[in-house]
Amino acid sequence: MTSPKKMIRRAVLDSSGLERIKARHPWIFRGNLRQAPQCNPGDMIALEDRAGNIKGWGLWSDSSLCIRVLTYETKKPDQMILLRERITRALEWRKLWCPDEEAFRWIHGEADGLPGIVADLYGDVLCLQLSAIGWYRHLDKVAQTFRKVRKLSAIVLRNETKHLEKEGIPREVKALLGEMPSKLLKVKIGSIYEFVDIEHGQKTGAYLDVRHIPDMLKPLYKDARVLDCFSYQGHFGLHALAYGASEGVAVEQSQSAIDIAKRNLQENDLPDKMIWRCGNAFDIMREMDVDRERFDLVVIDPPPFSPARGQLDSARRGYKELAIRGLKRLREGGHLVFLSCSHAFTRDMLLDTLHEAARDEGTSCRIAMEIHQPQDHSALSGVPETDYLKGFVLGVNK
């Protein structure tokens, strides 16, 4: 740890760093610096040009992504006052765009001016992820600030994301305020009630970024036979049954997720018209090729195949195979819903891949709808890295 007497809490930016500041990009990398600060990880530092003019303030890290910018003003902010102001403003945004919803993302990192923080709300339980050491070292104060802004029964830390080690942050799951929920939380997600495992579930317990999509597909469900691939806890398939689908087939590799999905079906008094298939979606869809099963609607929502640019080629191959398998399963006039949450795999890459799959399958597709992440997961206009969820609803003519 650097001695306080020897600390120089300022970073001098090179031309590329100054351009990023001018563009209001919240990430500064080591390659954007002329001179690094002499300070401890997590310290608030000034961002300066060669002449010593302050261009902003941010949190220092020893990783390659070394500065998360908090403000572009010259005055040094009080970190906890800034936090409270921004989580209050973020909650107002959710009241505007997510009125009366029980489950939503309260803080979406960079979009809410708080890079390194993700906070998902399930009723009165907050699930928190801190991926920047500048926030983690104030863990208790961060939790207390959230509770000051909104009444909460518990705040749970779910720090299991990638790259935590590079920040010097341990992987851990624990209650910060209140107690860890002893049973699954029951919350309304979309138009149905779902049980959420806040301690062991995927992400922070549920995939809140797709909760709005089933309602967008409502016109396609009536009397339809629906295939829901990578179904997790049945969000798409159960909404389909709720809106009048004749039958659903859910494909999910986690038996524990299927068990919760079955509870979700019962909790919503839905018709028992769902077939559950536990296993690898690629393998099961190949089996369906042999059986020549047909559906009116196929939903494919896979996990990220290309979190980094070096995996783009393999991601394209994986997405294309899934798209071809999905197209094979459709009846004439059916619809394919295909989503990607891979940060590095762009919207145009996905559309090109779906077009290639349709061409190879000898089908014609028209775009009925384009899908983006919801308002509580909003992207910044000048930061393409924050625009991660993309998808298409394709009408298929064979």
C-alpha positions as CSV (number, residue, x, y, z in Angstrom):
1,M,0.0,0.0,0.0
2,T,1.3,3.4,-1.0
3,S,2.3,5.7,2.0
4,P,-0.1,8.6,2.3
5,K,2.8,11.0,2.2
6,K,3.9,9.7,-1.2
7,M,0.5,9.6,-2.8
8,I,-0.2,11.5,-6.0
9,R,-3.9,11.1,-6.6
10,R,-4.0,12.3,-10.1
11,A,-3.7,10.6,-13.5
12,V,-2.4,12.5,-16.6
13,L,-4.3,11.5,-19.7
14,D,-2.9,11.2,-23.2
15,S,-4.7,12.3,-26.3
16,S,-6.8,9.1,-26.5
17,G,-7.8,9.5,-22.8
18,L,-8.8,13.1,-23.3
19,E,-10.9,12.0,-26.3
20,R,-12.7,9.4,-24.1
21,I,-13.4,12.1,-21.5
22,K,-14.7,14.4,-24.2
23,A,-17.0,11.6,-25.5
24,R,-18.2,11.0,-21.9
25,H,-16.9,7.5,-21.9
26,P,-16.7,6.2,-18.3
27,W,-13.8,3.8,-18.8
28,I,-10.2,4.8,-18.9
29,F,-7.5,2.1,-19.6
30,R,-3.8,2.2,-18.9
31,G,-3.1,2.8,-22.5
32,N,-5.0,6.1,-22.2
33,L,-2.5,7.5,-19.6
34,R,0.6,9.6,-19.9
35,Q,1.2,9.2,-16.2
36,A,-0.4,6.9,-13.7
37,P,-1.2,8.1,-10.1
38,Q,0.7,6.9,-7.1
39,C,-2.2,5.8,-4.9
40,N,-4.1,2.8,-3.5
41,P,-6.7,0.8,-5.4
42,G,-10.1,2.3,-5.0
43,D,-8.8,5.9,-4.3
44,M,-10.7,8.8,-5.9
45,I,-8.3,10.5,-8.3
46,A,-8.3,13.6,-10.5
47,L,-8.0,13.2,-14.3
48,E,-5.8,15.8,-15.8
49,D,-4.4,17.0,-19.1
50,R,-0.7,17.8,-19.6
51,A,-1.2,21.3,-18.4
52,G,-2.7,20.1,-15.1
53,N,-6.3,21.0,-15.9
54,I,-8.8,18.7,-14.2
55,K,-11.1,17.0,-16.6
56,G,-13.0,14.8,-14.1
57,W,-12.7,12.4,-11.2
58,G,-12.8,8.6,-11.0
59,L,-12.0,5.5,-9.0
60,W,-8.5,4.0,-9.5
61,S,-7.9,0.3,-10.0
62,D,-4.8,-1.7,-10.6
63,S,-6.4,-3.6,-13.5
64,S,-6.2,-2.7,-17.2
65,L,-9.5,-0.9,-16.9
66,C,-7.8,1.4,-14.4
67,I,-10.3,4.3,-14.0
68,R,-14.0,4.3,-13.7
69,V,-15.1,7.9,-14.2
70,L,-17.7,9.3,-11.8
71,T,-17.8,12.9,-12.8
72,Y,-16.5,15.2,-15.6
73,E,-16.5,18.3,-13.3
74,T,-13.4,20.0,-11.9
75,K,-14.6,19.8,-8.2
76,K,-13.8,16.7,-6.3
77,P,-17.1,14.9,-5.3
78,D,-18.0,13.4,-2.0
79,Q,-18.3,9.7,-3.0
80,M,-21.2,8.8,-0.7
81,I,-23.1,12.0,-1.4
82,L,-22.7,11.3,-5.1
83,L,-23.9,7.7,-4.6
84,R,-27.0,8.8,-2.8
85,E,-27.9,11.4,-5.4
86,R,-27.5,9.0,-8.3
87,I,-29.4,6.1,-6.8
88,T,-32.2,8.5,-5.9
89,R,-32.2,9.7,-9.5
90,A,-32.1,6.1,-10.8
91,L,-35.1,5.2,-8.7
92,E,-37.0,8.1,-10.2
93,W,-36.2,6.8,-13.7
94,R,-37.6,3.4,-12.7
95,K,-40.7,4.9,-11.4
96,L,-41.2,6.5,-14.8
97,W,-40.4,3.5,-16.9
98,C,-41.2,0.6,-14.6
99,P,-44.3,1.7,-12.7
100,D,-45.9,-0.8,-10.4
101,E,-43.2,-3.4,-11.1
102,E,-42.0,-5.6,-8.2
103,A,-38.8,-6.7,-9.8
104,F,-36.4,-4.5,-11.8
105,R,-32.8,-3.3,-12.0
106,W,-32.4,-0.3,-9.8
107,I,-28.8,0.5,-10.8
108,H,-27.3,-0.5,-14.1
109,G,-23.7,0.6,-13.7
110,E,-22.5,3.1,-16.3
111,A,-26.0,4.0,-17.5
112,D,-26.8,5.4,-14.0
113,G,-23.5,7.1,-13.6
114,L,-22.2,4.4,-11.2
115,P,-19.8,2.2,-13.0
116,G,-19.0,-0.9,-11.0
117,I,-22.4,-1.2,-9.3
118,V,-25.4,-3.4,-10.3
119,A,-28.4,-3.5,-8.0
120,D,-31.5,-5.6,-8.7
121,L,-34.7,-5.2,-6.6
122,Y,-37.0,-8.1,-5.9
123,G,-39.9,-6.7,-3.8
124,D,-38.2,-5.3,-0.8
125,V,-35.0,-7.4,-1.1
126,L,-32.0,-5.8,-2.9
127,C,-29.4,-7.9,-4.6
128,L,-26.1,-6.0,-5.0
129,Q,-23.0,-6.6,-7.2
130,L,-19.9,-4.5,-6.7
131,S,-17.2,-5.1,-9.4
132,A,-15.0,-2.1,-8.7
133,I,-12.7,-1.9,-5.7
134,G,-13.5,1.7,-5.2
135,W,-17.0,0.7,-4.2
136,Y,-16.2,-2.6,-2.5
137,R,-13.9,-1.0,0.1
138,H,-16.9,1.1,1.2
139,L,-19.3,-2.0,1.2
140,D,-21.2,-1.2,4.4
141,K,-21.6,2.5,3.5
142,V,-22.9,1.6,0.0
143,A,-25.5,-0.8,1.5
144,Q,-26.6,1.7,4.1
145,T,-27.0,4.4,1.4
146,F,-29.4,2.2,-0.5
147,R,-31.5,1.6,2.6
148,K,-31.7,5.3,3.3
149,V,-33.2,5.9,-0.2
150,R,-35.8,3.1,-0.1
151,K,-37.2,0.8,2.6
152,L,-35.6,-2.7,2.3
153,S,-35.9,-5.8,4.4
154,A,-32.6,-7.2,3.2
155,I,-29.6,-6.4,1.1
156,V,-27.7,-9.4,-0.3
157,L,-24.2,-9.2,-1.9
158,R,-23.9,-11.5,-5.0
159,N,-20.3,-11.0,-6.0
160,E,-19.6,-13.9,-8.3
161,T,-19.0,-12.1,-11.6
162,K,-15.8,-12.4,-13.8
163,H,-12.7,-10.3,-13.3
164,L,-13.2,-9.7,-9.5
165,E,-9.8,-11.0,-8.8
166,K,-8.2,-8.4,-11.0
167,E,-9.9,-5.8,-8.8
168,G,-8.7,-7.5,-5.6
169,I,-12.3,-8.3,-4.7
170,P,-13.2,-11.7,-3.2
171,R,-16.0,-13.9,-4.6
172,E,-18.7,-14.0,-2.0
173,V,-22.4,-14.3,-1.3
174,K,-23.7,-12.9,1.9
175,A,-26.3,-10.7,3.6
176,L,-25.1,-7.1,4.1
177,L,-28.2,-5.8,5.9
178,G,-31.1,-7.9,7.3
179,E,-30.9,-11.7,6.8
180,M,-30.4,-13.9,3.8
181,P,-33.9,-15.0,2.7
182,S,-34.5,-18.5,4.0
183,K,-36.9,-19.4,1.2
184,L,-37.5,-18.5,-2.4
185,L,-38.8,-15.0,-3.0
186,K,-42.2,-14.8,-4.8
187,V,-42.3,-11.8,-7.1
188,K,-44.3,-10.8,-10.2
189,I,-42.0,-10.7,-13.2
190,G,-43.7,-9.7,-16.4
191,S,-47.3,-10.9,-16.1
192,I,-46.8,-13.9,-13.9
193,Y,-45.5,-14.7,-10.4
194,E,-42.1,-16.4,-10.2
195,F,-40.0,-17.9,-7.5
196,V,-36.5,-16.4,-7.3
197,D,-33.5,-18.0,-5.6
198,I,-31.7,-14.9,-4.5
199,E,-28.7,-16.8,-3.1
200,H,-28.1,-19.5,-5.7
201,G,-30.0,-18.5,-8.9
202,Q,-28.5,-17.3,-12.1
203,K,-27.2,-13.7,-12.2
204,T,-28.9,-12.0,-9.2
205,G,-31.7,-14.6,-9.1
206,A,-33.6,-14.0,-12.4
207,Y,-33.0,-12.7,-15.9
208,L,-34.7,-9.3,-15.4
209,D,-33.5,-8.0,-18.8
210,V,-35.9,-10.2,-20.7
211,R,-38.9,-9.9,-18.4
212,H,-40.6,-7.5,-20.8
213,I,-40.3,-9.7,-23.9
214,P,-43.1,-12.2,-23.4
215,D,-45.7,-9.5,-23.3
216,M,-44.3,-8.2,-26.6
217,L,-45.0,-11.6,-28.1
218,K,-48.6,-11.9,-26.9
219,P,-50.2,-11.9,-30.4
220,L,-48.2,-15.1,-31.2
221,Y,-49.3,-17.3,-28.4
222,K,-53.0,-18.0,-29.0
223,D,-53.4,-21.8,-29.7
224,A,-49.7,-22.0,-30.6
225,R,-47.3,-24.9,-29.9
226,V,-44.2,-23.2,-28.4
227,L,-40.6,-24.3,-28.0
228,D,-38.7,-22.5,-25.3
229,C,-35.0,-23.2,-25.5
230,F,-32.6,-22.3,-22.6
231,S,-35.8,-21.8,-20.6
232,Y,-34.3,-21.4,-17.2
233,Q,-37.3,-21.1,-14.8
234,G,-39.8,-21.0,-17.6
235,H,-40.3,-17.3,-18.1
236,F,-41.2,-17.4,-21.8
237,G,-43.0,-20.8,-21.9
238,L,-45.2,-20.0,-18.9
239,H,-46.2,-16.7,-20.3
240,A,-47.1,-18.5,-23.5
241,L,-49.5,-20.8,-21.5
242,A,-50.9,-17.8,-19.7
243,Y,-51.8,-16.2,-23.0
244,G,-53.4,-19.3,-24.5
245,A,-50.7,-21.5,-26.1
246,S,-51.9,-25.0,-26.7
247,E,-48.7,-26.6,-25.5
248,G,-45.2,-25.8,-24.6
249,V,-41.9,-27.6,-24.6
250,A,-39.2,-26.2,-22.3
251,V,-35.5,-27.1,-22.8
252,E,-33.2,-26.4,-19.9
253,Q,-30.0,-28.1,-18.7
254,S,-30.5,-27.3,-15.0
255,Q,-32.9,-29.7,-13.3
256,S,-33.1,-27.3,-10.3
257,A,-34.3,-24.5,-12.6
258,I,-36.9,-26.8,-14.1
259,D,-38.1,-27.7,-10.6
260,I,-38.6,-24.0,-9.8
261,A,-40.3,-23.6,-13.2
262,K,-42.8,-26.3,-12.3
263,R,-43.6,-24.5,-9.0
264,N,-44.1,-21.3,-11.1
265,L,-46.6,-23.1,-13.3
266,Q,-48.6,-24.3,-10.2
267,E,-48.4,-20.9,-8.5
268,N,-50.0,-19.2,-11.4
269,D,-52.7,-21.9,-11.9
270,L,-51.6,-22.5,-15.4
271,P,-52.8,-25.5,-17.5
272,D,-50.4,-28.5,-17.2
273,K,-49.5,-28.3,-20.8
274,M,-45.7,-28.0,-20.6
275,I,-43.3,-30.7,-21.4
276,W,-40.0,-30.3,-19.6
277,R,-36.8,-31.6,-21.2
278,C,-33.6,-31.5,-19.2
279,G,-30.4,-31.5,-21.1
280,N,-28.2,-29.7,-23.6
281,A,-30.2,-27.6,-26.0
282,F,-28.0,-28.4,-29.0
283,D,-28.4,-32.2,-28.4
284,I,-32.1,-32.0,-27.7
285,M,-32.8,-30.0,-30.9
286,R,-30.8,-32.5,-32.9
287,E,-33.1,-35.2,-31.5
288,M,-36.0,-33.1,-32.6
289,D,-34.6,-33.2,-36.1
290,V,-35.0,-36.9,-36.1
291,D,-38.5,-36.8,-34.7
292,R,-39.4,-33.9,-37.0
293,E,-41.3,-32.0,-34.3
294,R,-43.0,-28.8,-35.4
295,F,-43.9,-25.6,-33.5
296,D,-45.6,-22.3,-34.3
297,L,-43.2,-20.3,-32.1
298,V,-39.6,-21.1,-31.3
299,V,-37.8,-19.0,-28.6
300,I,-34.0,-19.2,-28.4
301,D,-32.4,-17.2,-25.6
302,P,-28.9,-18.7,-25.1
303,P,-26.2,-17.6,-22.6
304,P,-23.5,-15.3,-23.9
305,F,-21.3,-17.1,-26.5
306,S,-18.9,-14.2,-27.0
307,P,-18.2,-12.1,-23.9
308,A,-14.9,-11.1,-25.6
309,R,-14.0,-10.3,-29.2
310,G,-11.7,-13.3,-29.4
311,Q,-14.7,-15.6,-29.3
312,L,-16.7,-14.0,-32.1
313,D,-16.1,-16.8,-34.7
314,S,-17.1,-19.6,-32.3
315,A,-20.1,-17.5,-31.2
316,R,-21.2,-17.0,-34.9
317,R,-21.0,-20.8,-35.5
318,G,-23.0,-21.5,-32.3
319,Y,-25.7,-19.0,-33.0
320,K,-26.0,-20.1,-36.6
321,E,-26.4,-23.8,-35.7
322,L,-29.1,-22.9,-33.1
323,A,-30.9,-20.7,-35.7
324,I,-30.9,-23.4,-38.3
325,R,-32.2,-25.9,-35.7
326,G,-34.9,-23.4,-34.7
327,L,-35.9,-22.8,-38.3
328,K,-36.2,-26.5,-38.9
329,R,-38.7,-26.8,-36.1
330,L,-41.1,-24.2,-37.4
331,R,-44.3,-24.8,-39.2
332,E,-45.0,-22.7,-42.3
333,G,-45.9,-19.2,-41.2
334,G,-44.3,-19.7,-37.7
335,H,-42.1,-17.3,-35.9
336,L,-38.5,-17.5,-34.5
337,V,-37.5,-15.4,-31.6
338,F,-33.7,-15.2,-31.3
339,L,-31.8,-13.3,-28.6
340,S,-28.2,-12.6,-27.9
341,C,-26.7,-11.1,-24.7
342,S,-23.1,-11.3,-25.9
343,H,-21.5,-7.9,-25.4
344,A,-19.0,-8.3,-28.3
345,F,-21.6,-9.8,-30.7
346,T,-23.3,-6.8,-32.3
347,R,-26.8,-6.3,-33.6
348,D,-25.6,-6.4,-37.2
349,M,-23.5,-9.6,-36.6
350,L,-26.6,-11.3,-35.2
351,L,-28.8,-10.2,-38.1
352,D,-26.2,-11.4,-40.6
353,T,-26.0,-14.8,-38.8
354,L,-29.7,-15.2,-38.8
355,H,-29.8,-14.4,-42.5
356,E,-27.1,-16.9,-43.3
357,A,-29.0,-19.6,-41.3
358,A,-32.2,-18.8,-43.2
359,R,-30.4,-18.9,-46.6
360,D,-28.8,-22.2,-45.7
361,E,-32.2,-23.6,-44.7
362,G,-33.8,-22.3,-47.9
363,T,-36.3,-20.1,-46.0
364,S,-37.4,-16.5,-46.3
365,C,-37.6,-14.4,-43.1
366,R,-39.0,-11.0,-42.4
367,I,-38.3,-8.9,-39.3
368,A,-41.5,-8.6,-37.3
369,M,-39.9,-7.0,-34.4
370,E,-36.5,-5.9,-33.1
371,I,-35.7,-6.4,-29.4
372,H,-33.5,-4.3,-27.1
373,Q,-32.8,-4.3,-23.4
374,P,-35.4,-2.6,-21.3
375,Q,-35.3,0.9,-19.9
376,D,-34.0,-0.2,-16.5
377,H,-31.0,-1.8,-18.3
378,S,-30.5,1.2,-20.6
379,A,-27.5,1.7,-22.8
380,L,-25.5,4.9,-23.1
381,S,-25.7,6.4,-26.5
382,G,-21.9,7.0,-26.7
383,V,-20.8,3.7,-25.1
384,P,-21.5,0.8,-27.4
385,E,-20.2,-1.7,-24.8
386,T,-23.4,-1.0,-22.7
387,D,-25.7,-2.0,-25.6
388,Y,-25.5,-5.8,-25.0
389,L,-29.0,-7.3,-25.5
390,K,-30.3,-7.6,-29.0
391,G,-32.7,-9.9,-30.7
392,F,-35.2,-10.3,-33.5
393,V,-38.7,-11.8,-34.0
394,L,-38.7,-13.3,-37.5
395,G,-41.7,-14.4,-39.5
396,V,-40.7,-17.5,-41.5
397,N,-42.0,-18.5,-44.9
398,K,-40.6,-21.8,-46.2
